Amino acid sequence: MPDESPTIAYLTAGAAGMYCGSCMHDNTLAGALAKLGGDVQLIPTYTPIRTDEDDVSIDHVFFGGINVFLEQSIPGYRFLPGFVRGLLDRPNLIRWATKRAASTSPKTLGAMAVSMLRGDAGYQAAEVTKLCNWLAKSVRPDLINFTNILIAGCIPHLKRDLGVPVVVTLQGDDIFLESLPKPYKQRSLDEIYRLVEHVDAFLTHSRYYADFMAGYFKIPPEKLKVIPLGIDTRGFPAPGQLGERTTTQPPTIGYLARLAPEKGLHVLVDAFIELKRRDTMQNVRLEIAGWLGENNRKYAEGEFDKLREAGLEDAFDYAGSIDRHAKIEFLQGLDVFSVPTTYCEPKGLFVLEALAAGVPVVQPAHGAFPELLEATGGGKLVPPNDPLALADELENSLLDPSARTELRQAGAHNVHQNHNADAMARKTLDVLREFLP
């Protein structure tokens, strides 16, 4: 650390009460950076964040979801007195008002996305000024980090007023943009191309995503920095403490992620139904856990019905959205883990969590997964969107305990050693030092 610890303003984005991989990552990283001695202010935008670890964010929300929506929807709303808009930025009120907002499709948010990216030229100009003034007076940061480019339209204003370096972490921005109707997608991309020149560096957690986003956002290669992903391993069993699963338990496959089409629950369900047709897999179980938003309830119930119609009602269970303690307990009850995403995942937090618990994984060979498994040695890859290939590899893993033990020990060791929160924070700080005075 430098003699004088840096002050970092880290702007994260809440997800309307949902467990969100990005805000959970931001919370872990901010806490780990603070442990290294940095003065890190984790600042929520849109809504308060939700995490299964200790929440280190401040009790204040900027670009509050209620105000941002009303400024976009009601002409002249932004000219109301600041104290009126301030009343609507109270975290508890935002939590209440947006508790069902996860069901809002990105397709309805195109105009707002463009406006936010326009910064002080958009409908949320008053929010931009409010944030800039607060940072200048209350935080006085040495550096500002944005959790994604979609909330970063205010960067030119910040650079002009504060004169500090700004970095942006890219962790799924393209997924939202690809869901927008074409006119709004292109207008959003045009605004992002304009913002790129104002950003000092873009951080990613995989070489795949750095290369992809370089083309997608027209980012000069020298501005892209790859930092290996890490998780908070506290509470997970140490690699040396991993015991064998008892032989009295049925072989168990697990899924822990949002229940959504893009996470590939249907691919795993189809693979599981295929497995149960095989003589060697008659006792296998499927355990499912994770957040289920109202917008995906019909999808998830359809997959559960598919299992029931196949006569497998007693062979699977859905544990719902679980807290950290229950998550670790859930993972430790598995023999193998899979979240066969249909999109190219930029991070893969759930893979590191499974490996930290000593559970080998089977993942599609796209996105960040090949890099994660090469770095950790904790799993196998299969062709994407191929339930039969997934079923074959799951069967191979379940029938070969010695190979499974090698994978679980290698994965757990490498995650605890090289992909923990402290390691991620140290490598992040090494990159940020390039821009700190």
C-alpha positions in Angstrom: 0.0 0.0 0.0 1.1 3.6 -0.5 2.1 5.6 2.5 -1.2 7.4 2.3 -4.1 5.0 1.7 -6.2 5.9 -1.4 -9.8 7.0 -1.1 -11.9 5.0 -3.6 -15.5 5.8 -4.5 -17.0 2.5 -5.8 -20.4 2.9 -7.4 -22.4 -0.3 -7.4 -25.9 -1.0 -8.7 -28.7 -2.6 -6.7 -31.0 -5.1 -8.3 -34.3 -4.4 -6.7 -34.0 -6.8 -3.8 -32.5 -9.7 -5.9 -29.3 -11.5 -5.1 -27.2 -10.1 -7.9 -23.8 -11.5 -8.9 -22.4 -8.1 -9.7 -23.3 -6.3 -6.5 -22.2 -9.3 -4.5 -18.9 -9.2 -6.2 -18.6 -5.4 -5.6 -19.4 -5.8 -1.9 -16.8 -8.6 -1.5 -14.1 -6.5 -3.4 -14.9 -3.3 -1.5 -14.6 -5.1 1.9 -11.4 -6.8 0.9 -9.9 -3.5 -0.4 -10.8 -1.8 2.9 -9.0 -4.7 4.8 -5.8 -3.8 2.8 -6.1 -0.3 4.2 -7.9 1.6 1.6 -10.7 4.1 2.4 -13.4 2.5 0.2 -16.9 4.0 -0.1 -19.3 1.5 -1.7 -22.1 3.6 -3.0 -25.4 2.0 -4.2 -27.2 3.3 -7.2 -30.8 2.7 -8.3 -31.6 0.5 -5.2 -29.9 -0.7 -2.1 -27.8 -3.8 -2.8 -28.6 -7.3 -1.5 -25.8 -9.6 -0.5 -25.4 -12.8 1.5 -22.3 -11.3 3.2 -21.9 -8.3 5.5 -23.2 -5.3 3.6 -20.4 -2.7 3.5 -22.2 -0.2 1.4 -23.3 3.2 2.7 -26.9 3.8 3.7 -27.7 6.1 0.9 -28.8 5.6 -2.7 -27.9 7.8 -5.7 -29.8 7.7 -9.0 -32.6 6.3 -6.8 -34.8 4.1 -8.8 -38.0 6.0 -8.1 -36.6 9.4 -9.0 -34.9 8.1 -12.1 -38.1 6.6 -13.3 -40.2 9.7 -12.6 -37.6 12.0 -14.2 -37.8 9.9 -17.3 -41.6 9.6 -17.3 -43.0 13.0 -16.1 -42.0 16.2 -18.0 -40.8 18.8 -15.6 -40.4 16.4 -12.6 -36.7 17.1 -12.4 -37.4 20.8 -11.7 -39.1 19.9 -8.4 -37.2 21.1 -5.2 -34.4 18.8 -4.2 -35.9 18.0 -0.8 -39.0 16.5 -2.5 -36.9 14.2 -4.7 -34.7 13.4 -1.6 -37.7 12.0 0.2 -38.0 9.4 -2.5 -34.4 8.3 -2.2 -34.8 6.8 1.2 -33.5 3.2 1.0 -36.4 1.6 2.8 -38.9 3.3 0.5 -36.9 2.3 -2.6 -36.8 -1.3 -1.3 -40.6 -1.3 -0.9 -41.3 0.4 -4.2 -39.0 -1.8 -6.3 -39.4 -5.2 -4.7 -41.2 -6.4 -7.8 -39.0 -4.4 -10.2 -36.9 -7.5 -11.1 -39.9 -8.5 -13.3 -39.4 -5.4 -15.5 -38.0 -6.4 -18.9 -35.0 -4.5 -20.2 -37.1 -4.0 -23.3 -39.2 -1.4 -21.5 -36.1 0.4 -20.3 -34.5 1.5 -23.6 -35.2 5.2 -23.4 -34.1 5.3 -19.8 -30.8 3.5 -20.6 -30.1 6.1 -23.3 -30.9 9.0 -21.0 -28.7 7.7 -18.2 -25.8 7.2 -20.6 -26.2 10.9 -21.7 -25.3 12.0 -18.2 -26.0 15.7 -17.5 -27.6 15.9 -21.0 -30.2 13.4 -20.1 -33.4 13.6 -18.0 -31.4 12.6 -14.9 -29.2 15.7 -15.0 -30.2 16.7 -11.5 -29.1 13.3 -10.2 -25.7 13.7 -11.9 -25.2 17.1 -10.2 -26.2 15.7 -6.9 -23.8 12.8 -7.1 -20.9 15.0 -8.3 -21.4 17.6 -5.5 -21.6 14.9 -2.8 -18.5 13.1 -4.0 -16.6 16.5 -4.1 -17.7 17.6 -0.6 -18.1 14.3 1.4 -15.7 11.8 -0.2 -13.0 13.6 -2.1 -11.9 10.4 -3.8 -8.5 9.7 -5.4 -10.2 7.3 -7.9 -13.8 6.4 -8.9 -14.8 2.8 -9.9 -18.1 2.2 -11.7 -19.6 -1.3 -11.5 -20.7 -1.1 -15.2 -20.8 1.4 -18.0 -24.6 1.6 -18.0 -24.6 3.9 -14.8 -21.5 5.8 -16.0 -23.0 8.5 -18.1 -21.9 11.1 -15.5 -18.2 10.3 -16.1 -17.4 13.4 -18.2 -19.0 15.6 -15.5 -17.1 13.9 -12.8 -13.8 14.2 -14.6 -14.4 17.8 -15.3 -15.4 18.7 -11.7 -13.2 16.3 -9.6 -10.2 15.7 -12.0 -9.6 12.1 -10.7 -9.1 8.9 -12.7 -12.2 6.8 -13.4 -12.3 3.0 -14.1 -15.2 0.9 -15.1 -15.7 -2.8 -14.3 -17.4 -4.7 -17.1 -19.4 -7.7 -15.9 -22.3 -8.4 -18.2 -23.1 -5.0 -19.7 -23.6 -6.6 -23.2 -26.3 -8.9 -21.8 -28.6 -6.0 -20.9 -27.8 -4.1 -24.2 -28.6 -7.2 -26.3 -32.0 -7.3 -24.8 -33.0 -3.8 -25.9 -35.0 -3.0 -29.0 -32.7 -2.1 -31.9 -33.1 1.7 -31.9 -32.3 1.9 -28.2 -29.5 -0.6 -28.3 -27.7 1.3 -31.1 -28.3 4.7 -29.4 -27.0 3.3 -26.1 -23.9 1.9 -27.9 -23.3 5.3 -29.6 -23.3 7.0 -26.2 -21.0 4.3 -24.8 -18.5 4.9 -27.7 -18.5 8.5 -26.6 -17.8 7.7 -23.0 -14.9 5.3 -23.7 -12.4 8.1 -24.3 -13.2 9.5 -20.8 -12.5 6.2 -19.0 -9.0 5.6 -17.8 -9.3 1.8 -17.7 -11.8 -1.0 -18.0 -11.5 -4.0 -15.6 -12.7 -7.5 -16.5 -12.4 -10.9 -14.9 -11.6 -13.0 -17.9 -9.5 -12.7 -21.0 -12.5 -13.9 -23.1 -14.6 -10.9 -21.9 -11.8 -8.4 -22.3 -11.3 -9.4 -25.9 -15.0 -9.5 -26.6 -15.7 -6.1 -25.0 -12.8 -4.5 -26.8 -14.7 -5.0 -30.0 -18.2 -4.6 -28.6 -17.5 -1.1 -27.1 -14.6 -0.1 -29.4 -12.2 0.0 -26.4 -8.4 0.5 -27.1 -6.7 -2.8 -26.0 -4.3 -0.9 -23.7 -7.3 0.3 -21.6 -8.4 -3.3 -20.7 -7.1 -4.9 -17.5 -7.8 -8.5 -16.6 -8.1 -9.3 -12.8 -8.7 -12.9 -11.8 -12.1 -13.3 -10.1 -12.3 -14.0 -6.4 -14.8 -14.8 -3.7 -15.0 -14.5 0.1 -13.9 -18.1 1.2 -14.7 -17.5 4.8 -17.1 -20.2 6.1 -16.2 -22.7 3.3 -14.3 -25.8 4.5 -10.5 -25.6 4.1 -9.2 -27.8 1.3 -7.5 -30.1 3.9 -10.9 -30.5 5.7 -12.8 -31.9 2.8 -14.1 -35.3 3.6 -15.7 -37.9 1.3 -19.4 -37.9 0.7 -20.9 -40.8 2.7 -21.9 -43.8 0.6 -25.4 -43.9 2.1 -26.3 -40.6 0.3 -27.7 -40.8 -3.3 -25.5 -39.2 -6.0 -26.6 -35.6 -6.2 -26.3 -33.0 -9.0 -26.7 -29.3 -7.9 -27.7 -26.0 -9.5 -27.4 -22.7 -7.7 -28.1 -19.6 -9.7 -31.0 -17.4 -10.8 -33.8 -19.5 -12.3 -33.8 -18.0 -15.7 -33.5 -19.2 -19.3 -30.1 -17.7 -19.8 -28.7 -19.6 -16.9 -29.7 -22.8 -18.6 -31.9 -24.5 -16.0 -33.8 -26.2 -18.9 -30.6 -27.6 -20.3 -29.8 -29.2 -17.0 -33.4 -30.5 -16.5 -33.3 -32.2 -19.9 -29.9 -33.7 -19.1 -31.2 -35.0 -15.8 -34.3 -36.6 -17.4 -31.9 -38.3 -19.8 -29.7 -39.5 -16.9 -32.7 -41.0 -15.1 -33.3 -43.3 -18.1 -30.0 -44.9 -17.6 -29.6 -48.1 -15.5 -26.5 -46.6 -13.8 -28.3 -43.4 -12.7 -31.5 -44.7 -11.1 -30.8 -43.1 -7.7 -29.4 -39.7 -8.9 -31.0 -36.6 -7.5 -31.2 -33.0 -8.7 -31.1 -30.2 -6.1 -32.0 -26.7 -7.3 -31.6 -23.4 -5.5 -31.5 -19.7 -6.4 -33.5 -16.5 -6.9 -36.8 -16.8 -8.8 -38.2 -13.5 -10.1 -41.8 -13.1 -11.1 -40.8 -12.6 -14.7 -39.3 -16.1 -14.7 -41.8 -18.0 -12.6 -43.7 -19.4 -15.6 -40.4 -20.6 -17.0 -39.3 -22.3 -13.8 -42.6 -23.9 -13.1 -42.6 -25.2 -16.6 -39.3 -26.9 -16.0 -40.6 -28.3 -12.6 -43.7 -29.6 -14.5 -41.4 -31.3 -17.1 -39.7 -33.2 -14.3 -43.0 -34.2 -12.7 -44.4 -35.4 -16.0 -41.3 -37.5 -16.4 -42.2 -39.2 -13.1 -39.4 -37.5 -11.2 -41.3 -35.5 -8.6 -39.5 -37.3 -5.8 -36.1 -37.0 -7.5 -35.6 -33.2 -7.4 -36.1 -30.4 -4.9 -36.2 -26.6 -5.2 -34.7 -25.0 -2.0 -35.6 -21.4 -3.0 -33.4 -18.3 -2.5 -30.9 -19.2 0.2 -28.6 -17.2 2.5 -24.9 -17.7 2.8 -24.9 -20.3 5.6 -27.6 -22.3 3.7 -25.6 -21.9 0.5 -22.5 -23.4 1.9 -24.5 -26.2 3.4 -26.3 -26.8 0.1 -23.1 -27.0 -1.9 -21.5 -29.4 0.6 -24.4 -31.8 0.0 -23.6 -32.2 -3.8 -21.4 -34.6 -5.8 -21.3 -32.5 -8.9 -22.5 -29.0 -9.9 -23.6 -27.4 -13.1 -25.1 -24.1 -14.3 -25.1 -24.7 -18.1 -25.6 -21.1 -19.2 -26.9 -20.4 -22.7 -25.0 -17.1 -22.9 -21.3 -16.5 -22.6 -20.8 -15.8 -18.8 -18.3 -13.1 -18.2 -17.4 -14.1 -14.5 -18.7 -17.3 -13.0 -19.0 -16.6 -9.3 -21.1 -19.7 -8.8 -18.3 -21.9 -10.2 -15.8 -20.6 -7.7 -18.4 -21.1 -4.8 -18.9 -24.7 -5.8 -15.2 -25.4 -6.1 -14.6 -23.6 -2.7 -17.0 -26.1 -1.2 -15.2 -29.0 -2.8 -17.7 -29.8 -5.5 -16.4 -30.4 -9.1 -18.3 -28.7 -11.9 -19.4 -29.5 -15.4 -19.8 -26.3 -17.5 -20.4 -25.3 -21.1 -17.2 -24.6 -23.0 -17.8 -20.9 -23.6 -17.4 -17.5 -21.9 -15.2 -17.4 -18.8 -15.6 -21.1 -18.0 -12.7 -22.5 -19.9 -10.3 -20.0 -18.2 -11.8 -20.7 -14.8 -11.4 -24.4 -15.1 -7.9 -24.2 -16.6 -6.9 -22.0 -13.7 -8.5 -24.1 -11.0 -8.5 -27.7 -12.4 -11.8 -28.3 -10.8 -14.1 -29.5 -13.5 -15.0 -30.6 -17.0 -16.3 -28.7 -20.1 -19.0 -29.8 -22.5 -20.4 -28.3 -25.7 -22.9 -25.5 -24.9 -26.7 -26.1 -25.2 -26.2 -29.9 -25.5 -28.2 -31.8 -22.8 -27.0 -35.2 -24.1 -23.3 -34.2 -23.8 -24.0 -32.7 -20.4 -25.7 -36.0 -19.2 -22.8 -38.0 -20.5 -20.2 -36.0 -18.5 -22.4 -35.9 -15.4 -22.7 -39.7 -15.6 -18.9 -40.0 -16.1 -18.2 -37.8 -13.0 -20.7 -39.6 -10.8 -19.4 -43.1 -11.8 -15.7 -42.2 -11.1 -15.2 -41.3 -7.5 -11.4 -41.1 -7.7 -11.4 -38.7 -10.6 -14.1 -36.7 -8.8 -11.9 -36.5 -5.7 -8.9 -35.2 -7.8 -11.1 -32.5 -9.3 -12.6 -31.4 -6.0 -9.2 -31.2 -4.2 -7.6 -29.3 -7.1 -10.5 -26.9 -7.4 -10.8 -26.2 -3.7 -7.1 -25.7 -3.3 -6.8 -23.3 -6.2 -9.9 -21.2 -5.2 -8.8 -20.9 -1.6 -5.2 -20.1 -2.6 -5.6 -17.9 -5.7 -9.2 -16.9 -6.1 -10.1 -15.6 -2.7 -11.2 -12.0 -2.0 -7.9 -10.9 -0.6 -6.0 -12.1 -3.7 -8.6 -10.3 -6.0 -8.2 -7.1 -3.9 -4.4 -7.1 -4.1 -4.5 -7.6 -7.8 -7.1 -4.9 -8.2 -5.1 -2.5 -6.2 -2.0 -3.3 -8.3 -4.0 -2.1 -11.4 -5.5 0.9 -9.7 -2.0 2.1 -8.5 -1.2 2.7 -12.2 -3.7 5.6 -12.0 -3.4 6.8 -8.4 -1.2 9.8 -7.8 
